[in-house]
Amino acid sequence: MNTFNNLKTIATLKRKSPEEIMNLADIFLMNERITAEQYQELVKLLESK
């Protein structure tokens, strides 16, 4: 699994709070572990919950 899929799984299973997931996503985006498109998808996923 890659970083993006791991974050989606954590969000879907509610293993961490949305704030914690966004903090991780911010770090991964800055370090180019996820793309801007993947980041936006996570934002939409978390907003829909």
C-alpha positions as CSV (number, residue, x, y, z in Angstrom):
1,M,0.0,0.0,0.0
2,N,1.1,3.5,-0.6
3,T,0.9,6.5,1.6
4,F,-2.3,7.9,0.1
5,N,-4.1,4.6,0.4
6,N,-3.0,4.2,4.0
7,L,-4.4,7.7,4.8
8,K,-7.7,6.9,3.1
9,T,-8.0,3.7,5.0
10,I,-7.3,5.4,8.3
11,A,-9.9,8.1,7.5
12,T,-12.5,5.5,6.4
13,L,-12.0,3.4,9.5
14,K,-11.9,6.5,11.8
15,R,-8.6,5.3,13.4
16,K,-7.6,9.0,13.9
17,S,-9.4,12.2,14.1
18,P,-9.9,14.3,10.9
19,E,-7.4,16.9,12.4
20,E,-4.7,14.2,12.9
21,I,-5.2,12.9,9.4
22,M,-5.0,16.4,7.9
23,N,-1.8,17.0,9.9
24,L,-0.3,13.9,8.4
25,A,-1.5,14.8,4.9
26,D,0.1,18.2,5.2
27,I,3.4,16.7,6.1
28,F,3.2,14.1,3.4
29,L,2.3,16.8,0.8
30,M,5.2,18.9,1.8
31,N,7.6,15.9,1.5
32,E,6.0,14.9,-1.9
33,R,4.7,11.6,-0.5
34,I,1.2,12.4,-1.9
35,T,0.2,14.7,-4.8
36,A,-1.9,17.8,-4.6
37,E,-4.8,15.9,-6.2
38,Q,-4.6,13.2,-3.6
39,Y,-4.5,15.8,-0.9
40,Q,-7.7,17.4,-2.3
41,E,-9.4,14.0,-2.4
42,L,-8.6,13.5,1.3
43,V,-10.0,16.9,2.1
44,K,-13.2,16.1,0.4
45,L,-13.4,12.7,2.0
46,L,-12.9,14.2,5.5
47,E,-15.4,17.0,4.8
48,S,-18.1,14.4,3.8
49,K,-17.8,12.6,7.2
